[in-house]
Amino acid sequence: MTTKAFAKTVVLAALLAAGSAQAQAQVPETVRLGNLKFAHYGAVSYIKEIAPKCGIKVEERVFAKGLDVMQAIIAGEIDVGTTASEAAISGRAGNAPIYVVAGFAKGGARLVAGQGTNIKTVKDLKGKKVGVTRGGIQEVLLMAELQKAGLTADAAPGKDVQLVFLAYADLNQALLGKNIDAMMQSEPQSSQAINKGFGVEMLKPYDTPIGEPIRTMVMTEKFYTTKRPLAEKFMRCFVQATSTFIKDPALAEKYVRETVFKGQISSDDFRDAMDNAEYTYDITPEHIQITTDIMYKTGVGRMAKPPAAKEWVKTDLLEAAKKSLNVK
């Protein structure tokens, strides 16, 4: 090879290498997100739609319940997950390497009696079967309400109330089939039960020390610590998605009904569900600590050593994102 040809080869190789490096630099980094299929989780799903504008790619996996999200985190399959606080607390108590980095929804639970059961108060549940999903905040809220009413409960017969643990998707069918007398259900399923006429609202369970439960966004310690710039981009994208849903309820409804639920819920179902829930950003160590204390007191999660909220609730990424986007 001549000196001139060699020089051309070197220049071409350098250009190709530079082009390859530039292409790699332009490929957005991926965030693996675990989420649940509920009306008030919709803004989190929307993150993946605006992710390219945020300079990232979001791969969303939808799980049946929060404890499944925790298992995926422990297995190293996702970086960020959404759960009710109960699953996050149980996960942290079991040494799951997570931090709570934001709240994303409030409310979203309802105690519903079967049509014709004449159950009107929590005390009326004595001697009845009540359905609930194990590993969700609904279980904590149910146990807190029963304790407040002076009632005992267990899945085995013999207590004041017999608990029937079912998946969210199966609770409505069990109430419709009269296999249970009442249920502590999430949204929009509780609104669907009422709108279809086989359920009657007893109460929204926000009169315990927990108040309105705040759903938690958790991040793995590894992602939070070692991929800080990517974590910051993701958090800004979360704030943008949530802000969009808060400012544009029509877009929120369209996206949740058509994209998340594929037309399976009506406009009334969605609006009733969101009358009992609210998109938000914020969470405090105090809220997580109160929830932890009630879980420990009622035996939910069966924690040997409850985690101290101040050690694993870290909202610095959220605060920085809100400040950069001028969101209060």
C-alpha positions in Angstrom: 0.0 0.0 0.0 1.3 3.4 -0.9 1.9 6.1 1.7 -1.0 8.1 0.2 -3.4 5.2 0.2 -2.4 4.4 3.8 -3.1 7.9 4.8 -6.5 7.8 3.1 -7.3 4.5 5.0 -6.3 6.1 8.3 -8.5 9.2 7.7 -11.5 7.0 6.6 -11.1 4.8 9.7 -11.0 7.9 11.9 -14.1 9.3 10.3 -16.0 6.0 10.7 -14.9 5.8 14.3 -16.0 9.4 14.9 -19.3 8.7 13.2 -19.9 5.6 15.3 -19.1 7.5 18.5 -21.4 10.3 17.5 -24.2 7.8 16.7 -23.7 6.1 20.1 -23.8 9.5 21.8 -27.1 10.2 20.1 -28.8 7.0 21.2 -30.7 7.9 24.4 -30.1 5.8 27.5 -32.9 3.5 28.6 -34.7 3.6 31.9 -36.6 0.3 32.7 -39.9 1.2 34.4 -42.2 -1.1 36.3 -45.8 0.1 36.6 -49.3 -1.0 37.5 -52.6 -0.7 35.5 -54.7 1.8 37.4 -56.3 5.1 36.5 -54.2 7.1 38.9 -50.9 5.5 37.6 -51.6 7.0 34.1 -49.2 9.9 34.3 -46.4 7.5 35.0 -47.2 5.5 31.9 -47.3 8.8 29.9 -43.6 9.3 30.7 -42.6 6.9 28.0 -44.6 9.0 25.4 -42.6 12.2 26.1 -39.3 10.4 27.0 -37.7 11.2 23.6 -38.2 15.0 24.3 -36.5 14.4 27.7 -33.5 12.8 26.0 -34.2 9.3 27.3 -35.9 6.1 26.4 -38.4 4.5 28.8 -39.3 0.8 28.6 -42.4 0.2 30.6 -43.4 -3.2 32.0 -46.9 -3.5 33.6 -47.2 -5.8 36.7 -50.3 -7.2 38.5 -49.4 -5.8 41.9 -46.8 -3.8 43.8 -45.1 -6.8 45.3 -44.4 -8.1 41.7 -42.6 -4.7 41.1 -40.5 -5.3 44.1 -39.5 -8.8 42.9 -38.5 -7.4 39.6 -36.3 -4.7 41.3 -34.6 -7.4 43.5 -34.0 -9.4 40.3 -32.3 -6.4 38.7 -34.9 -6.2 35.9 -36.1 -2.6 36.4 -34.6 0.7 37.6 -37.7 2.5 38.7 -41.0 1.2 39.9 -44.4 2.4 41.1 -46.2 0.8 44.0 -48.4 1.5 46.9 -46.4 2.5 49.9 -47.2 -0.9 51.6 -45.2 -2.8 48.9 -42.3 -0.4 49.0 -42.2 -0.6 52.8 -42.4 -4.4 52.8 -39.7 -4.5 50.2 -37.3 -2.2 52.1 -38.0 -4.3 55.3 -36.9 -7.3 53.3 -33.7 -5.5 52.3 -34.8 -4.5 48.7 -32.2 -1.9 47.6 -34.6 0.9 47.0 -35.3 4.6 47.8 -38.6 6.3 47.7 -38.0 9.3 45.4 -41.4 10.7 44.8 -45.2 10.3 45.2 -47.3 10.2 42.1 -50.9 9.8 43.2 -53.1 10.2 46.2 -56.3 8.4 47.3 -57.5 5.8 44.8 -59.2 3.4 47.3 -62.8 2.6 48.3 -64.6 0.2 50.6 -67.5 -1.2 48.6 -70.3 -3.4 49.8 -72.3 -5.8 47.7 -75.7 -4.6 46.4 -78.4 -5.9 48.7 -76.1 -6.8 51.6 -77.4 -3.8 53.7 -73.8 -3.3 54.9 -73.5 0.4 55.7 -70.7 0.8 58.3 -67.4 -0.9 59.1 -69.0 -2.5 62.2 -71.6 -4.1 59.9 -68.7 -6.2 58.4 -68.7 -8.5 61.5 -69.4 -12.0 60.4 -68.8 -11.1 56.7 -66.3 -12.0 54.0 -64.3 -9.0 52.8 -62.1 -9.2 49.7 -58.8 -7.4 49.3 -55.6 -7.7 47.4 -52.6 -8.9 49.6 -49.6 -6.6 49.2 -51.5 -3.4 48.3 -52.2 -0.3 50.3 -55.8 -1.4 50.4 -54.9 -4.2 52.8 -53.3 -1.6 55.2 -56.3 0.7 54.9 -58.7 -2.2 55.5 -56.9 -3.4 58.6 -56.7 0.2 59.9 -60.4 0.7 59.4 -61.2 -2.7 61.1 -58.9 -2.0 64.0 -60.6 1.5 64.4 -64.0 -0.3 64.6 -62.7 -2.8 67.1 -62.9 -5.8 64.8 -60.4 -8.6 64.3 -59.7 -10.1 60.9 -57.8 -13.0 59.3 -58.0 -15.2 56.2 -58.8 -18.2 58.4 -62.3 -18.5 59.9 -62.7 -17.6 63.5 -62.1 -13.8 63.6 -64.8 -11.1 63.4 -64.1 -10.7 59.6 -62.9 -13.3 57.2 -60.4 -11.8 54.7 -60.5 -13.2 51.1 -57.3 -12.4 49.3 -57.8 -11.9 45.5 -56.1 -10.1 42.7 -57.5 -6.6 41.8 -59.0 -8.0 38.6 -60.9 -10.8 40.5 -62.4 -8.7 43.3 -65.2 -7.2 41.2 -66.2 -10.6 39.9 -66.2 -12.1 43.4 -68.5 -9.2 44.6 -70.8 -9.6 41.6 -71.0 -13.4 42.2 -71.7 -12.8 45.9 -68.6 -14.8 46.9 -67.6 -11.9 49.1 -69.8 -9.4 51.0 -67.6 -6.3 50.5 -64.2 -5.3 49.1 -61.5 -2.8 49.6 -60.8 -2.0 46.0 -58.6 0.4 43.9 -59.6 2.7 41.1 -61.2 2.5 38.5 -62.4 -1.0 39.5 -64.4 0.3 42.6 -66.1 3.0 40.4 -66.9 0.3 37.8 -68.6 -1.9 40.5 -70.7 1.1 41.6 -71.6 2.3 38.1 -72.6 -1.2 37.0 -74.9 -1.6 40.0 -73.5 -4.5 41.9 -71.5 -2.4 44.4 -72.4 0.3 46.9 -69.9 2.7 48.3 -69.4 2.4 52.1 -66.6 4.9 52.5 -63.4 6.3 51.2 -60.9 5.0 53.8 -59.1 8.2 54.5 -60.1 8.7 58.2 -57.2 6.8 59.7 -53.8 8.4 60.7 -52.6 7.5 57.1 -55.1 9.9 55.6 -55.1 9.7 51.8 -52.5 7.1 50.8 -49.8 8.4 48.6 -48.5 6.0 45.9 -44.7 5.8 45.8 -42.2 5.9 43.0 -39.1 3.9 44.0 -35.7 3.8 42.5 -33.0 1.3 42.9 -30.0 2.4 45.0 -27.7 1.5 42.2 -29.6 3.6 39.6 -29.9 6.6 42.1 -26.2 6.5 42.9 -24.4 5.4 39.8 -26.6 6.8 37.0 -27.2 10.2 38.5 -27.5 12.2 35.2 -30.0 9.6 33.8 -31.9 9.6 37.1 -32.2 13.4 36.9 -33.5 13.3 33.3 -36.1 10.7 34.3 -37.3 12.7 37.3 -37.7 15.8 35.2 -39.7 13.7 32.7 -41.9 12.4 35.5 -42.6 16.0 36.7 -43.4 17.1 33.1 -45.7 14.1 32.5 -47.6 14.7 35.8 -47.8 18.4 35.2 -49.3 17.8 31.8 -52.0 15.5 33.2 -52.8 17.9 36.0 -53.2 20.8 33.6 -55.0 18.9 30.8 -57.6 16.5 32.3 -59.0 15.8 28.8 -55.7 14.5 27.6 -55.3 12.5 30.8 -58.7 10.9 30.3 -58.1 10.1 26.6 -54.7 8.6 27.3 -55.7 6.4 30.3 -59.0 5.2 28.7 -57.6 4.6 25.2 -53.9 3.7 25.7 -53.7 2.2 29.2 -57.2 0.5 29.3 -57.7 0.0 25.6 -61.3 1.3 25.8 -62.2 -1.1 28.7 -63.4 1.7 31.0 -66.1 4.4 30.3 -65.7 8.1 30.6 -67.9 7.9 33.8 -65.6 5.2 35.2 -62.6 7.3 34.6 -64.0 10.5 36.0 -65.5 8.8 39.1 -62.1 7.1 39.7 -60.3 10.4 39.5 -62.8 12.1 41.8 -61.4 9.6 44.3 -57.7 10.1 43.3 -55.3 12.8 42.4 -52.1 13.1 40.5 -49.3 14.5 42.5 -45.5 14.6 42.9 -44.8 14.8 46.6 -44.2 12.5 49.5 -42.8 12.9 52.9 -40.8 10.7 55.3 -43.6 11.4 57.9 -46.3 9.8 55.6 -44.2 6.7 55.0 -43.4 6.4 58.7 -47.0 6.6 59.8 -47.9 3.9 57.2 -45.0 1.8 58.4 -46.1 2.1 62.0 -49.7 1.1 61.2 -48.5 -1.9 59.1 -46.4 -3.1 62.0 -49.2 -2.6 64.5 -51.7 -4.5 62.4 -49.3 -7.2 61.2 -49.5 -6.3 57.5 -46.3 -7.3 55.8 -45.1 -9.3 58.8 -42.0 -7.2 59.2 -39.4 -8.3 61.7 -37.7 -4.9 61.7 -39.7 -2.0 60.2 -37.5 0.4 58.2 -37.1 4.0 59.4 -38.5 6.2 56.7 -35.9 9.0 57.2 -33.2 6.5 56.0 -34.7 5.7 52.6 -37.1 8.5 51.6 -34.9 10.7 49.4 -36.7 13.5 47.5 -33.6 15.6 46.4 -34.0 14.5 42.7 -37.7 15.5 42.8 -37.0 18.8 44.4 -34.3 19.7 41.9 -36.6 18.6 39.0 -39.5 20.7 40.2 -37.2 23.7 40.7 -35.7 23.4 37.2 -39.2 23.2 35.7 -40.7 25.9 37.9 -43.3 23.5 39.3 -44.6 23.9 42.8 
